[in-house]
Amino acid sequence: MASYARGGPGLPDRPQPPVSPADSARYTREMLESLRKIAMGQNQSLLAHLLGLAATEAKFLGDQAQET
């Protein structure tokens, strides 16, 4: 598998802006909620429950990060 710089093939490597803790937590929550919906659709109730708990934790962390 080819490995490319951050800019992708043919693009210069540019530094990416830092991701804030609140943005990281929000993104993580969105991904976890999407995965939870998939698990629910597959009747994987325990997995869906655990993903829901993780999404709740990500929301808490995101809310905390915004307060500081």
N, CA, C and O atoms as CSV, one atom per row, in Angstrom:
chain,resi,resn,atom,element,x,y,z
A,1,MET,N,N,0.845,-1.167,0.000
A,1,MET,CA,C,0.000,0.000,0.000
A,1,MET,C,C,0.891,1.231,0.000
A,1,MET,O,O,1.868,1.293,0.746
A,2,ALA,N,N,0.562,2.208,-0.830
A,2,ALA,CA,C,1.339,3.428,-0.917
A,2,ALA,C,C,1.068,4.307,0.298
A,2,ALA,O,O,-0.044,4.357,0.822
A,3,SER,N,N,2.108,4.990,0.722
A,3,SER,CA,C,1.968,5.917,1.839
A,3,SER,C,C,2.165,7.327,1.313
A,3,SER,O,O,3.174,7.621,0.672
A,4,TYR,N,N,1.217,8.186,1.578
A,4,TYR,CA,C,1.274,9.553,1.100
A,4,TYR,C,C,1.436,10.515,2.262
A,4,TYR,O,O,1.053,10.223,3.395
A,5,ALA,N,N,2.013,11.670,1.955
A,5,ALA,CA,C,2.106,12.733,2.955
A,5,ALA,C,C,0.702,13.236,3.264
A,5,ALA,O,O,-0.252,12.883,2.571
A,6,ARG,N,N,0.577,14.038,4.275
A,6,ARG,CA,C,-0.737,14.547,4.674
A,6,ARG,C,C,-1.497,15.196,3.537
A,6,ARG,O,O,-2.723,15.093,3.474
A,7,GLY,N,N,-0.795,15.861,2.642
A,7,GLY,CA,C,-1.451,16.562,1.549
A,7,GLY,C,C,-2.016,15.624,0.502
A,7,GLY,O,O,-2.786,16.061,-0.353
A,8,GLY,N,N,-1.660,14.352,0.540
A,8,GLY,CA,C,-2.137,13.397,-0.447
A,8,GLY,C,C,-1.177,13.327,-1.621
A,8,GLY,O,O,-0.165,14.027,-1.639
A,9,PRO,N,N,-1.486,12.491,-2.598
A,9,PRO,CA,C,-0.580,12.332,-3.724
A,9,PRO,C,C,-0.505,13.618,-4.548
A,9,PRO,O,O,-1.528,14.172,-4.952
A,10,GLY,N,N,0.711,14.076,-4.788
A,10,GLY,CA,C,0.914,15.237,-5.646
A,10,GLY,C,C,0.696,16.574,-4.967
A,10,GLY,O,O,0.885,17.615,-5.596
A,11,LEU,N,N,0.306,16.577,-3.708
A,11,LEU,CA,C,0.079,17.824,-2.992
A,11,LEU,C,C,1.175,18.014,-1.950
A,11,LEU,O,O,1.655,17.041,-1.369
A,12,PRO,N,N,1.570,19.258,-1.713
A,12,PRO,CA,C,2.630,19.475,-0.720
A,12,PRO,C,C,2.143,19.154,0.684
A,12,PRO,O,O,0.959,19.278,0.998
A,13,ASP,N,N,3.081,18.742,1.512
A,13,ASP,CA,C,2.750,18.440,2.901
A,13,ASP,C,C,2.575,19.750,3.651
A,13,ASP,O,O,3.531,20.505,3.829
A,14,ARG,N,N,1.352,20.015,4.088
A,14,ARG,CA,C,1.066,21.243,4.822
A,14,ARG,C,C,0.679,20.877,6.245
A,14,ARG,O,O,-0.028,19.897,6.476
A,15,PRO,N,N,1.151,21.675,7.195
A,15,PRO,CA,C,0.742,21.386,8.569
A,15,PRO,C,C,-0.757,21.591,8.733
A,15,PRO,O,O,-1.332,22.547,8.212
A,16,GLN,N,N,-1.366,20.688,9.455
A,16,GLN,CA,C,-2.796,20.765,9.700
A,16,GLN,C,C,-3.040,21.595,10.955
A,16,GLN,O,O,-2.244,21.549,11.893
A,17,PRO,N,N,-4.129,22.349,10.981
A,17,PRO,CA,C,-4.424,23.102,12.204
A,17,PRO,C,C,-4.708,22.139,13.343
A,17,PRO,O,O,-5.251,21.057,13.121
A,18,PRO,N,N,-4.345,22.521,14.556
A,18,PRO,CA,C,-4.584,21.614,15.687
A,18,PRO,C,C,-6.078,21.394,15.908
A,18,PRO,O,O,-6.897,22.282,15.675
A,19,VAL,N,N,-6.403,20.208,16.356
A,19,VAL,CA,C,-7.788,19.849,16.648
A,19,VAL,C,C,-8.015,20.083,18.141
A,19,VAL,O,O,-7.252,19.595,18.975
A,20,SER,N,N,-9.051,20.822,18.468
A,20,SER,CA,C,-9.328,21.101,19.879
A,20,SER,C,C,-9.889,19.850,20.555
A,20,SER,O,O,-10.453,18.985,19.884
A,21,PRO,N,N,-9.740,19.751,21.868
A,21,PRO,CA,C,-10.331,18.616,22.576
A,21,PRO,C,C,-11.847,18.528,22.378
A,21,PRO,O,O,-12.395,17.431,22.261
A,22,ALA,N,N,-12.521,19.674,22.339
A,22,ALA,CA,C,-13.977,19.663,22.140
A,22,ALA,C,C,-14.328,19.134,20.754
A,22,ALA,O,O,-15.274,18.358,20.614
A,23,ASP,N,N,-13.583,19.541,19.729
A,23,ASP,CA,C,-13.842,19.053,18.369
A,23,ASP,C,C,-13.560,17.561,18.262
A,23,ASP,O,O,-14.301,16.825,17.611
A,24,SER,N,N,-12.490,17.123,18.903
A,24,SER,CA,C,-12.146,15.695,18.887
A,24,SER,C,C,-13.235,14.870,19.551
A,24,SER,O,O,-13.627,13.824,19.033
A,25,ALA,N,N,-13.723,15.331,20.689
A,25,ALA,CA,C,-14.777,14.611,21.404
A,25,ALA,C,C,-16.067,14.596,20.589
A,25,ALA,O,O,-16.765,13.583,20.558
A,26,ARG,N,N,-16.389,15.702,19.933
A,26,ARG,CA,C,-17.605,15.775,19.119
A,26,ARG,C,C,-17.524,14.796,17.945
A,26,ARG,O,O,-18.492,14.096,17.646
A,27,TYR,N,N,-16.366,14.752,17.283
A,27,TYR,CA,C,-16.175,13.835,16.166
A,27,TYR,C,C,-16.282,12.375,16.644
A,27,TYR,O,O,-16.932,11.544,16.010
A,28,THR,N,N,-15.633,12.095,17.767
A,28,THR,CA,C,-15.680,10.740,18.323
A,28,THR,C,C,-17.107,10.333,18.643
A,28,THR,O,O,-17.522,9.210,18.357
A,29,ARG,N,N,-17.858,11.259,19.242
A,29,ARG,CA,C,-19.260,10.972,19.571
A,29,ARG,C,C,-20.065,10.657,18.313
A,29,ARG,O,O,-20.844,9.704,18.297
A,30,GLU,N,N,-19.882,11.444,17.275
A,30,GLU,CA,C,-20.612,11.213,16.024
A,30,GLU,C,C,-20.301,9.837,15.450
A,30,GLU,O,O,-21.202,9.134,14.992
A,31,MET,N,N,-19.022,9.450,15.473
A,31,MET,CA,C,-18.634,8.141,14.957
A,31,MET,C,C,-19.232,7.022,15.802
A,31,MET,O,O,-19.739,6.037,15.266
A,32,LEU,N,N,-19.174,7.172,17.113
A,32,LEU,CA,C,-19.726,6.150,17.999
A,32,LEU,C,C,-21.226,5.994,17.812
A,32,LEU,O,O,-21.741,4.876,17.822
A,33,GLU,N,N,-21.928,7.105,17.642
A,33,GLU,CA,C,-23.376,7.020,17.437
A,33,GLU,C,C,-23.707,6.344,16.104
A,33,GLU,O,O,-24.681,5.598,16.008
A,34,SER,N,N,-22.903,6.604,15.087
A,34,SER,CA,C,-23.111,5.928,13.802
A,34,SER,C,C,-22.884,4.425,13.943
A,34,SER,O,O,-23.662,3.623,13.425
A,35,LEU,N,N,-21.828,4.052,14.639
A,35,LEU,CA,C,-21.547,2.629,14.864
A,35,LEU,C,C,-22.641,1.973,15.704
A,35,LEU,O,O,-22.993,0.817,15.470
A,36,ARG,N,N,-23.178,2.704,16.681
A,36,ARG,CA,C,-24.263,2.176,17.513
A,36,ARG,C,C,-25.493,1.868,16.673
A,36,ARG,O,O,-26.147,0.845,16.878
A,37,LYS,N,N,-25.811,2.746,15.730
A,37,LYS,CA,C,-26.959,2.516,14.851
A,37,LYS,C,C,-26.751,1.271,13.991
A,37,LYS,O,O,-27.681,0.495,13.769
A,38,ILE,N,N,-25.534,1.092,13.517
A,38,ILE,CA,C,-25.228,-0.111,12.721
A,38,ILE,C,C,-25.402,-1.356,13.586
A,38,ILE,O,O,-26.015,-2.335,13.160
A,39,ALA,N,N,-24.856,-1.314,14.807
A,39,ALA,CA,C,-24.972,-2.469,15.712
A,39,ALA,C,C,-26.433,-2.769,16.020
A,39,ALA,O,O,-26.829,-3.935,16.061
A,40,MET,N,N,-27.235,-1.739,16.235
A,40,MET,CA,C,-28.661,-1.961,16.506
A,40,MET,C,C,-29.335,-2.629,15.310
A,40,MET,O,O,-30.159,-3.528,15.477
A,41,GLY,N,N,-28.984,-2.189,14.114
A,41,GLY,CA,C,-29.559,-2.777,12.910
A,41,GLY,C,C,-29.175,-4.228,12.711
A,41,GLY,O,O,-29.870,-4.973,12.020
A,42,GLN,N,N,-28.067,-4.630,13.317
A,42,GLN,CA,C,-27.595,-6.014,13.215
A,42,GLN,C,C,-27.993,-6.846,14.438
A,42,GLN,O,O,-27.517,-7.967,14.615
A,43,ASN,N,N,-28.860,-6.293,15.272
A,43,ASN,CA,C,-29.306,-6.965,16.502
A,43,ASN,C,C,-28.142,-7.320,17.429
A,43,ASN,O,O,-28.142,-8.373,18.067
A,44,GLN,N,N,-27.161,-6.436,17.492
A,44,GLN,CA,C,-26.016,-6.615,18.393
A,44,GLN,C,C,-26.229,-5.685,19.592
A,44,GLN,O,O,-25.576,-4.651,19.727
A,45,SER,N,N,-27.153,-6.085,20.444
A,45,SER,CA,C,-27.623,-5.182,21.497
A,45,SER,C,C,-26.544,-4.819,22.522
A,45,SER,O,O,-26.467,-3.664,22.942
A,46,LEU,N,N,-25.728,-5.760,22.922
A,46,LEU,CA,C,-24.683,-5.440,23.893
A,46,LEU,C,C,-23.678,-4.461,23.280
A,46,LEU,O,O,-23.293,-3.482,23.919
A,47,LEU,N,N,-23.263,-4.721,22.066
A,47,LEU,CA,C,-22.338,-3.815,21.390
A,47,LEU,C,C,-22.965,-2.426,21.241
A,47,LEU,O,O,-22.297,-1.420,21.478
A,48,ALA,N,N,-24.227,-2.366,20.855
A,48,ALA,CA,C,-24.918,-1.082,20.709
A,48,ALA,C,C,-24.961,-0.350,22.048
A,48,ALA,O,O,-24.761,0.864,22.105
A,49,HIS,N,N,-25.220,-1.086,23.115
A,49,HIS,CA,C,-25.261,-0.474,24.444
A,49,HIS,C,C,-23.896,0.095,24.826
A,49,HIS,O,O,-23.809,1.223,25.311
A,50,LEU,N,N,-22.842,-0.672,24.612
A,50,LEU,CA,C,-21.491,-0.211,24.957
A,50,LEU,C,C,-21.087,1.000,24.118
A,50,LEU,O,O,-20.459,1.929,24.627
A,51,LEU,N,N,-21.442,0.989,22.850
A,51,LEU,CA,C,-21.157,2.148,22.000
A,51,LEU,C,C,-21.938,3.376,22.469
A,51,LEU,O,O,-21.435,4.498,22.412
A,52,GLY,N,N,-23.169,3.154,22.933
A,52,GLY,CA,C,-23.956,4.251,23.487
A,52,GLY,C,C,-23.312,4.832,24.735
A,52,GLY,O,O,-23.294,6.050,24.918
A,53,LEU,N,N,-22.787,3.973,25.590
A,53,LEU,CA,C,-22.081,4.445,26.780
A,53,LEU,C,C,-20.840,5.249,26.399
A,53,LEU,O,O,-20.562,6.294,26.988
A,54,ALA,N,N,-20.107,4.757,25.419
A,54,ALA,CA,C,-18.914,5.481,24.963
A,54,ALA,C,C,-19.298,6.826,24.356
A,54,ALA,O,O,-18.595,7.815,24.563
A,55,ALA,N,N,-20.394,6.879,23.616
A,55,ALA,CA,C,-20.855,8.149,23.036
A,55,ALA,C,C,-21.247,9.126,24.143
A,55,ALA,O,O,-20.988,10.324,24.037
A,56,THR,N,N,-21.871,8.615,25.202
A,56,THR,CA,C,-22.226,9.468,26.339
A,56,THR,C,C,-20.969,10.039,26.993
A,56,THR,O,O,-20.936,11.214,27.357
A,57,GLU,N,N,-19.954,9.221,27.140
A,57,GLU,CA,C,-18.682,9.687,27.708
A,57,GLU,C,C,-18.042,10.734,26.799
A,57,GLU,O,O,-17.518,11.734,27.288
A,58,ALA,N,N,-18.077,10.520,25.507
A,58,ALA,CA,C,-17.514,11.499,24.572
A,58,ALA,C,C,-18.263,12.832,24.667
A,58,ALA,O,O,-17.652,13.898,24.587
A,59,LYS,N,N,-19.577,12.770,24.835
A,59,LYS,CA,C,-20.368,14.001,24.999
A,59,LYS,C,C,-19.943,14.721,26.269
A,59,LYS,O,O,-19.753,15.937,26.258
A,60,PHE,N,N,-19.793,13.985,27.360
A,60,PHE,CA,C,-19.360,14.565,28.628
A,60,PHE,C,C,-18.001,15.238,28.470
A,60,PHE,O,O,-17.808,16.364,28.929
A,61,LEU,N,N,-17.064,14.557,27.826
A,61,LEU,CA,C,-15.734,15.118,27.627
A,61,LEU,C,C,-15.775,16.362,26.752
A,61,LEU,O,O,-15.064,17.333,27.010
A,62,GLY,N,N,-16.610,16.331,25.717
A,62,GLY,CA,C,-16.745,17.493,24.851
A,62,GLY,C,C,-17.330,18.674,25.591
A,62,GLY,O,O,-16.881,19.806,25.413
A,63,ASP,N,N,-18.335,18.420,26.427
A,63,ASP,CA,C,-18.942,19.495,27.219
A,63,ASP,C,C,-17.931,20.066,28.206
A,63,ASP,O,O,-17.870,21.279,28.408
A,64,GLN,N,N,-17.147,19.200,28.814
A,64,GLN,CA,C,-16.119,19.632,29.754
A,64,GLN,C,C,-15.066,20.488,29.058
A,64,GLN,O,O,-14.638,21.510,29.594
A,65,ALA,N,N,-14.655,20.074,27.875
A,65,ALA,CA,C,-13.617,20.788,27.132
A,65,ALA,C,C,-14.089,22.181,26.732
A,65,ALA,O,O,-13.285,23.112,26.681
A,66,GLN,N,N,-15.368,22.336,26.451
A,66,GLN,CA,C,-15.882,23.645,26.062
A,66,GLN,C,C,-15.939,24.598,27.240
A,66,GLN,O,O,-15.858,25.812,27.053
A,67,GLU,N,N,-16.075,24.076,28.442
A,67,GLU,CA,C,-16.162,24.922,29.627
A,67,GLU,C,C,-14.822,25.526,30.015
A,67,GLU,O,O,-14.777,26.579,30.651
A,68,THR,N,N,-13.737,24.871,29.640
A,68,THR,CA,C,-12.415,25.358,30.047
A,68,THR,C,C,-11.827,26.318,29.050
A,68,THR,O,O,-10.719,26.815,29.250
